[in-house]
Amino acid sequence: MKLLKNIKKSISGSRYNITLHARKEMSPKEDDISEKELIGAILNGKIIEDYADDKPFPSCLIFGMTEEGRPIHAVCAYSKEDDATIIITTYEPDAIRWNDYRRRI
């Protein structure tokens, strides 16, 4: 998966932006998602949904686990022109809505 490879490469090089929406989702009333947890989950993650036709950039839903074993979902887009990742949103998936956190129920 070239998209995932590019996302991981740009994030490893600190070429990413976290949208205001994603930052708000990272800080709900309880169980905040730290930037370290988010980045670790993406770097260890896999694409579970592909949105190749998204505009202005192709995007995908990535599922990854933190070092502590916490499941994290992140929707990420990749700008080839900027060689940068845009983290659109992130959240801890609800086990009631996701089968093994990878497939929608």
DSSP file (Angstrom, degrees, kcal/mol; ACC not computed):
  #  RESIDUE AA STRUCTURE BP1 BP2  ACC     N-H-->O    O-->H-N    N-H-->O    O-->H-N    TCO  KAPPA ALPHA  PHI   PSI    X-CA   Y-CA   Z-CA
    1    1 A M     >        0   0    0      0, 0.0     4,-1.9     0, 0.0     5,-0.1   0.000 360.0 360.0 360.0 107.1    0.0    0.0    0.0
    2    2 A K  H  >  +     0   0    0      1,-0.2     4,-2.6     2,-0.2     5,-0.2   0.870 360.0  57.5 -67.0 -37.3    1.8    3.1   -1.3
    3    3 A L  H  > S+     0   0    0      1,-0.2     4,-2.5     2,-0.2    -1,-0.2   0.944 109.0  44.9 -60.1 -48.3   -0.6    5.5    0.5
    4    4 A L  H  > S+     0   0    0      1,-0.2     4,-2.8     2,-0.2     5,-0.2   0.902 112.1  52.6 -63.3 -41.0    0.2    4.0    3.9
    5    5 A K  H  X S+     0   0    0     -4,-1.9     4,-2.3     1,-0.2    -1,-0.2   0.924 111.5  46.4 -59.5 -45.2    3.9    3.9    3.2
    6    6 A N  H  X S+     0   0    0     -4,-2.6     4,-2.5     2,-0.2     5,-0.2   0.894 112.4  50.4 -65.7 -40.6    3.8    7.6    2.2
    7    7 A I  H  X S+     0   0    0     -4,-2.5     4,-2.5    -5,-0.2     5,-0.2   0.948 112.9  45.5 -62.1 -48.9    1.7    8.5    5.3
    8    8 A K  H  X S+     0   0    0     -4,-2.8     4,-2.5     1,-0.2    -2,-0.2   0.888 112.9  51.0 -63.4 -39.1    4.1    6.7    7.7
    9    9 A K  H  X S+     0   0    0     -4,-2.3     4,-1.4    -5,-0.2    -1,-0.2   0.925 112.5  45.2 -65.0 -44.8    7.2    8.2    6.0
   10   10 A S  H  <>S+     0   0    0     -4,-2.5     5,-3.4     2,-0.2    -2,-0.2   0.902 114.2  48.7 -68.6 -38.8    5.8   11.7    6.2
   11   11 A I  H ><5S+     0   0    0     -4,-2.5     3,-2.0     1,-0.2    -2,-0.2   0.913 108.3  53.9 -66.4 -41.1    4.8   11.3    9.9
   12   12 A S  H 3<5S+     0   0    0     -4,-2.5    -1,-0.2     1,-0.3    -2,-0.2   0.827 109.6  49.3 -60.3 -30.5    8.2    9.8   10.7
   13   13 A G  T 3<5S-     0   0    0     -4,-1.4    -1,-0.3    -5,-0.2    -2,-0.2   0.238 119.3-113.0 -91.5  12.8    9.7   12.9    9.3
   14   14 A S  T < 5S+     0   0    0     -3,-2.0     2,-0.8     1,-0.2    -3,-0.2   0.789  74.0 137.6  59.9  30.5    7.3   15.1   11.3
   15   15 A R      < +     0   0    0     -5,-3.4    70,-2.1    -6,-0.2     2,-0.3  -0.659  37.1 105.3-105.0  74.5    5.6   16.3    8.1
   16   16 A Y  E     -a   85   0A   0     -2,-0.8     2,-0.4    68,-0.2    70,-0.2  -0.987  51.8-151.2-148.7 155.7    2.0   16.2    9.3
   17   17 A N  E     -a   86   0A   0     68,-2.3    70,-3.3    -2,-0.3     2,-0.6  -0.990   9.9-147.9-127.4 138.8   -0.8   18.5   10.4
   18   18 A I  E     -a   87   0A   0     -2,-0.4    70,-0.2    68,-0.2    68,-0.1  -0.936  25.4-129.6-106.0 120.0   -3.5   17.6   12.9
   19   19 A T     >  -     0   0    0     68,-2.4     4,-2.4    -2,-0.6     5,-0.2  -0.175  19.3-113.1 -65.5 160.6   -6.7   19.4   12.0
   20   20 A L  H  > S+     0   0    0      1,-0.2     4,-2.3     2,-0.2     5,-0.2   0.893 119.5  55.6 -59.5 -40.1   -8.6   21.4   14.7
   21   21 A H  H  > S+     0   0    0      1,-0.2     4,-2.1     2,-0.2    -1,-0.2   0.934 108.3  47.0 -58.3 -46.9  -11.4   18.8   14.4
   22   22 A A  H  > S+     0   0    0     66,-0.4     4,-1.7    65,-0.3    -2,-0.2   0.907 110.0  53.2 -62.9 -41.3   -9.0   16.0   15.2
   23   23 A R  H  X S+     0   0    0     -4,-2.4     4,-0.7     1,-0.2    -1,-0.2   0.887 108.9  49.8 -62.3 -37.6   -7.5   17.9   18.1
   24   24 A K  H >< S+     0   0    0     -4,-2.3     3,-0.8     1,-0.2    -1,-0.2   0.902 110.3  50.0 -66.0 -40.0  -11.0   18.4   19.5
   25   25 A E  H 3< S+     0   0    0     -4,-2.1    -1,-0.2     1,-0.2    -2,-0.2   0.779 104.3  59.5 -68.5 -26.3  -11.7   14.7   19.1
   26   26 A M  H 3< S+     0   0    0     -4,-1.7     7,-3.0     1,-0.2    -1,-0.2   0.704 107.0  49.0 -73.1 -19.6   -8.4   13.9   20.9
   27   27 A S  S << S+     0   0    0     -3,-0.8    -1,-0.2    -4,-0.7     5,-0.1  -0.489  72.0 155.0-123.3  62.4   -9.6   15.8   24.0
   28   28 A P        -     0   0    0      0, 0.0     4,-0.1     0, 0.0    -3,-0.0  -0.085  66.8 -81.7 -72.0-174.0  -13.1   14.6   24.9
   29   29 A K  S    S+     0   0    0      2,-0.1     2,-0.3     1,-0.1     3,-0.1   0.816 113.4  13.2 -62.4 -30.6  -14.3   14.9   28.5
   30   30 A E  S    S+     0   0    0      1,-0.2    -1,-0.1     0, 0.0     0, 0.0  -0.944 115.2  31.8-140.6 163.3  -12.5   11.7   29.4
   31   31 A D  S    S-     0   0    0     -2,-0.3    -1,-0.2     1,-0.1    61,-0.1   0.930  72.6-156.4  58.1  53.9   -9.8    9.4   28.0
   32   32 A D        -     0   0    0     -3,-0.1     2,-0.6    -5,-0.1    -5,-0.2  -0.223  10.0-133.0 -55.3 147.8   -7.8   12.0   26.0
   33   33 A I        -     0   0    0     -7,-3.0     2,-0.1   -10,-0.1    -1,-0.1  -0.942  23.0-143.4-102.3 118.3   -5.7   10.7   23.1
   34   34 A S     >  -     0   0    0     -2,-0.6     4,-2.5     1,-0.1     5,-0.2  -0.406  19.9-117.3 -77.9 159.0   -2.3   12.1   23.3
   35   35 A E  H  > S+     0   0    0      1,-0.2     4,-2.9     2,-0.2     5,-0.3   0.885 117.7  55.0 -61.6 -37.5   -0.4   13.1   20.2
   36   36 A K  H  > S+     0   0    0      2,-0.2     4,-2.4     1,-0.2    -1,-0.2   0.920 109.2  46.5 -61.3 -44.5    2.2   10.5   21.1
   37   37 A E  H  > S+     0   0    0      2,-0.2     4,-2.6     1,-0.2    -2,-0.2   0.931 113.5  49.5 -62.5 -45.4   -0.5    7.8   21.2
   38   38 A L  H  X S+     0   0    0     -4,-2.5     4,-2.2     2,-0.2    -2,-0.2   0.944 113.2  44.7 -59.3 -51.2   -2.0    9.0   17.9
   39   39 A I  H  X S+     0   0    0     -4,-2.9     4,-2.7     1,-0.2    -1,-0.2   0.911 113.9  50.4 -63.8 -42.4    1.3    9.0   16.1
   40   40 A G  H  X S+     0   0    0     -4,-2.4     4,-1.6    -5,-0.3    -1,-0.2   0.905 109.9  50.2 -61.4 -41.8    2.4    5.7   17.5
   41   41 A A  H  < S+     0   0    0     -4,-2.6     4,-0.3     2,-0.2    24,-0.3   0.899 112.5  47.0 -65.2 -40.1   -0.9    4.1   16.5
   42   42 A I  H >< S+     0   0    0     -4,-2.2     3,-1.3     1,-0.2    -2,-0.2   0.940 111.0  50.8 -66.0 -46.3   -0.7    5.4   12.9
   43   43 A L  H 3< S+     0   0    0     -4,-2.7    -1,-0.2     1,-0.3    -2,-0.2   0.793 119.4  37.5 -63.6 -27.2    3.0    4.3   12.6
   44   44 A N  T 3< S+     0   0    0     -4,-1.6    -1,-0.3    -5,-0.2    -2,-0.2   0.357 105.5 104.4-100.1   3.9    2.0    0.8   13.8
   45   45 A G    <   -     0   0    0     -3,-1.3     2,-0.3    -4,-0.3    19,-0.3  -0.150  56.1-142.8 -90.3 177.3   -1.4    0.8   12.0
   46   46 A K  E     -B   63   0A   0     17,-2.3    17,-2.7    -2,-0.0     2,-0.4  -0.959  30.2-103.9-133.2 150.4   -3.0   -0.7    8.9
   47   47 A I  E     +B   62   0A   0     -2,-0.3    15,-0.2    15,-0.2     3,-0.1  -0.627  36.5 171.5 -74.5 126.8   -5.5    0.7    6.5
   48   48 A I  E    S+     0   0A   0     13,-3.0     2,-0.3    -2,-0.4    14,-0.2   0.590  71.9  26.1-110.8 -17.8   -9.0   -0.7    7.2
   49   49 A E  E    S-B   61   0A   0     12,-1.3    12,-2.9    54,-0.1     2,-0.5  -0.981  71.5-152.4-143.9 135.8  -10.9    1.6    4.8
   50   50 A D  E     -B   60   0A   0     -2,-0.3    10,-0.2    10,-0.2     2,-0.2  -0.921  12.5-176.9-113.2 129.4   -9.6    3.3    1.6
   51   51 A Y  E >   +B   59   0A   0      8,-2.8     3,-1.9    -2,-0.5     8,-1.8  -0.532  19.3 159.2-119.7  62.2  -11.0    6.5    0.3
   52   52 A A  T 3  S+     0   0    0      1,-0.3    -1,-0.1     6,-0.2     8,-0.1   0.735  70.7  54.1 -60.5 -26.6   -8.9    6.8   -2.8
   53   53 A D  T 3  S+     0   0    0     -3,-0.1    -1,-0.3     5,-0.1    -2,-0.0   0.400  78.4 126.1 -92.7   3.8  -11.3    9.2   -4.6
   54   54 A D    <   -     0   0    0     -3,-1.9    -3,-0.0     5,-0.2     0, 0.0  -0.285  58.9-102.8 -60.6 147.2  -11.5   11.8   -1.7
   55   55 A K  S    S+     0   0    0      1,-0.2    -2,-0.1     3,-0.1    -1,-0.0  -0.939  92.2  10.7-120.5 144.5  -10.7   15.3   -2.7
   56   56 A P  S    S+     0   0    0      0, 0.0    -1,-0.2     0, 0.0    -2,-0.0  -1.000 137.7   8.1 -83.0  -6.4   -8.5   17.3   -2.5
   57   57 A F  S    S-     0   0    0     22,-0.1    22,-0.1    23,-0.0    -4,-0.0  -0.975  80.2-102.6-134.4 147.9   -6.3   14.3   -1.4
   58   58 A P        -     0   0    0      0, 0.0    20,-1.8     0, 0.0     2,-0.3  -0.387  47.8-176.5 -61.8 146.3   -6.8   10.5   -1.2
   59   59 A S  E     -BC  51  77A   0     -8,-1.8    -8,-2.8    18,-0.2     2,-0.3  -0.841  13.6-168.8-140.0 176.6   -7.4    9.4    2.4
   60   60 A C  E     -BC  50  76A   0     16,-2.0    16,-2.4    -2,-0.3     2,-0.6  -0.983  28.5-110.4-160.8 162.0   -8.0    6.3    4.5
   61   61 A L  E     -BC  49  75A   0    -12,-2.9   -13,-3.0    -2,-0.3   -12,-1.3  -0.920  35.6-161.6-101.3 122.5   -9.1    5.1    7.8
   62   62 A I  E     -BC  47  74A   0     12,-3.1    12,-2.0    -2,-0.6     2,-0.5  -0.880   6.1-159.4-108.3 135.3   -6.1    3.6    9.8
   63   63 A F  E     +BC  46  73A   0    -17,-2.7   -17,-2.3    -2,-0.4     2,-0.3  -0.959  25.2 153.0-111.3 129.5   -6.5    1.3   12.7
   64   64 A G  E     - C   0  72A   0      8,-2.4     8,-2.8    -2,-0.5     2,-0.4  -0.967  35.3-125.0-148.5 165.5   -3.6    1.0   15.1
   65   65 A M  E     - C   0  71A   0     -2,-0.3   -21,-0.1   -24,-0.3     2,-0.1  -0.887  22.6-126.9-113.0 143.7   -2.8    0.2   18.8
   66   66 A T    >   -     0   0    0      4,-2.4     3,-2.0    -2,-0.4   -29,-0.1  -0.293  38.2 -97.2 -75.2 171.3   -0.9    2.3   21.2
   67   67 A E  T 3  S+     0   0    0      1,-0.3    -1,-0.1     2,-0.1   -30,-0.0   0.801 128.7  54.4 -59.5 -27.8    2.0    0.9   23.1
   68   68 A E  T 3  S-     0   0    0      2,-0.1    -1,-0.3   -31,-0.0   -31,-0.0   0.426 124.8-103.9 -87.0   1.0   -0.4    0.3   26.0
   69   69 A G    <   +     0   0    0     -3,-2.0    -2,-0.1     1,-0.3    -1,-0.0   0.646  69.4 149.3  87.8  16.0   -2.8   -1.7   23.7
   70   70 A R        -     0   0    0      1,-0.0    -4,-2.4   -33,-0.0    -1,-0.3  -0.710  46.2-125.7 -84.0 128.8   -5.4    1.0   23.3
   71   71 A P  E     -C   65   0A   0      0, 0.0     2,-0.4     0, 0.0    -6,-0.2  -0.546  31.0-176.0 -76.3 138.2   -7.2    0.9   19.9
   72   72 A I  E     -C   64   0A   0     -8,-2.8    -8,-2.4    -2,-0.2     2,-0.4  -0.998  14.3-159.7-135.3 137.0   -7.1    4.1   17.8
   73   73 A H  E     -CD  63  91A   0     18,-2.9    18,-2.1    -2,-0.4     2,-0.4  -0.919  13.9-179.7-108.9 143.0   -8.7    5.0   14.5
   74   74 A A  E     -CD  62  90A   0    -12,-2.0   -12,-3.1    -2,-0.4     2,-0.6  -0.979  21.7-146.9-142.9 130.3   -7.4    7.9   12.4
   75   75 A V  E     -CD  61  89A   0     14,-2.4    13,-2.4    -2,-0.4    14,-1.1  -0.877  30.6-178.7 -93.6 121.3   -8.6    9.3    9.1
   76   76 A C  E     -CD  60  87A   0    -16,-2.4   -16,-2.0    -2,-0.6     2,-0.3  -0.947  17.4-162.7-126.3 142.0   -5.6   10.5    7.3
   77   77 A A  E     -CD  59  86A   0      9,-2.7     9,-2.8    -2,-0.4     2,-0.5  -0.858  13.0-144.0-115.8 156.5   -5.1   12.2    3.9
   78   78 A Y  E     - D   0  85A   0    -20,-1.8     2,-0.7    -2,-0.3     7,-0.2  -0.982   2.0-154.8-128.3 126.1   -1.8   12.5    2.1
   79   79 A S  E  >> - D   0  84A   0      5,-3.0     5,-1.6    -2,-0.5     4,-1.2  -0.871   3.9-169.4 -97.5 111.0   -0.6   15.4   -0.1
   80   80 A K  T  45S+     0   0    0     -2,-0.7    -1,-0.2     2,-0.2     3,-0.2   0.899  86.8  56.6 -64.9 -40.7    1.8   14.3   -2.6
   81   81 A E  T  45S+     0   0    0      1,-0.2    -1,-0.2    -3,-0.1    -2,-0.0   0.891 119.9  29.4 -58.3 -41.8    2.7   17.9   -3.5
   82   82 A D  T  45S-     0   0    0      2,-0.2    -1,-0.2   -67,-0.0    -2,-0.2   0.519  98.5-133.1 -95.3  -7.1    3.7   18.7    0.1
   83   83 A D  T  <5 +     0   0    0     -4,-1.2     2,-0.3     1,-0.2    -3,-0.2   0.950  66.4 126.7  47.4  53.4    4.8   15.2    1.0
   84   84 A A  E   < - D   0  79A   0     -5,-1.6    -5,-3.0   -70,-0.0     2,-0.4  -0.972  57.9-130.8-141.3 151.6    2.7   15.7    4.2
   85   85 A T  E     -aD  16  78A   0    -70,-2.1   -68,-2.3    -2,-0.3     2,-0.6  -0.838  11.1-153.7-102.8 139.6   -0.1   13.9    6.0
   86   86 A I  E     -aD  17  77A   0     -9,-2.8    -9,-2.7    -2,-0.4     2,-0.9  -0.967   8.7-150.3-110.8 118.3   -3.2   15.6    7.2
   87   87 A I  E     -aD  18  76A   0    -70,-3.3   -68,-2.4    -2,-0.6   -65,-0.3  -0.805  17.8-179.2 -90.3 108.0   -4.8   13.9   10.2
   88   88 A I  E     -     0   0A   0    -13,-2.4   -66,-0.4    -2,-0.9     2,-0.3   0.910  58.8 -18.5 -80.0 -46.1   -8.5   14.7    9.7
   89   89 A T  E     - D   0  75A   0    -14,-1.1   -14,-2.4   -68,-0.1     2,-0.3  -0.982  55.7-168.5-156.2 163.3  -10.0   13.0   12.7
   90   90 A T  E     + D   0  74A   0     -2,-0.3     2,-0.3   -16,-0.2   -16,-0.2  -0.988  13.5 155.9-153.5 153.0   -9.2   10.4   15.3
   91   91 A Y  E     - D   0  73A   0    -18,-2.1   -18,-2.9    -2,-0.3   -65,-0.1  -0.979  47.2 -96.6-167.3 163.9  -11.1    8.5   18.0
   92   92 A E        -     0   0    0     -2,-0.3   -20,-0.2   -20,-0.2    -2,-0.0  -0.861  52.3-121.0 -89.6 117.9  -11.1    5.4   20.1
   93   93 A P        -     0   0    0      0, 0.0     2,-0.5     0, 0.0     5,-0.0  -0.270  18.2-120.2 -65.4 145.0  -13.4    3.0   18.2
   94   94 A D    >>  -     0   0    0      1,-0.1     3,-1.5     7,-0.0     4,-1.2  -0.738  11.1-143.9 -85.8 122.6  -16.5    1.7   20.0
   95   95 A A  T 34 S+     0   0    0     -2,-0.5     5,-0.2     1,-0.3    -1,-0.1   0.736  99.7  62.5 -60.0 -22.7  -16.4   -2.1   20.3
   96   96 A I  T 34 S+     0   0    0      1,-0.2    -1,-0.3     3,-0.1     3,-0.1   0.802 111.3  36.6 -71.7 -28.5  -20.2   -2.1   19.8
   97   97 A R  T <4 S+     0   0    0     -3,-1.5     8,-2.6     1,-0.1     2,-0.4   0.568 115.8  57.1 -99.1 -12.3  -19.8   -0.6   16.4
   98   98 A W  E  < S-E  104   0B   0     -4,-1.2     2,-0.7     6,-0.2     3,-0.3  -0.975  70.5-138.1-129.8 134.0  -16.7   -2.4   15.2
   99   99 A N  E >> S-E  103   0B   0      4,-3.9     3,-2.0    -2,-0.4     4,-1.6  -0.809  96.9 -19.2 -86.9 113.7  -15.8   -6.1   14.9
  100  100 A D  T 34 S-     0   0    0     -2,-0.7    -1,-0.2     1,-0.3    -5,-0.1   0.768 113.7 -78.9  57.1  27.0  -12.3   -6.4   16.3
  101  101 A Y  T 34 S+     0   0    0     -3,-0.3    -1,-0.3     2,-0.2     3,-0.1   0.530 127.6  81.2  62.0   8.9  -12.0   -2.6   15.7
  102  102 A R  T <4 S+     0   0    0     -3,-2.0     2,-0.4     1,-0.3    -2,-0.2   0.692  85.4  42.3-115.1 -27.5  -11.4   -3.4   12.0
  103  103 A R  E  < S-E   99   0B   0     -4,-1.6    -4,-3.9   -54,-0.0    -1,-0.3  -0.979  80.9-115.2-129.3 136.6  -14.9   -3.9   10.4
  104  104 A R  E      E   98   0B   0     -2,-0.4    -6,-0.2    -6,-0.2    -7,-0.1  -0.401 360.0 360.0 -66.0 141.2  -18.1   -2.0   10.9
  105  105 A I              0   0    0     -8,-2.6    -1,-0.1    -2,-0.1    -7,-0.1   0.418 360.0 360.0 -89.7 360.0  -20.9   -4.1   12.5
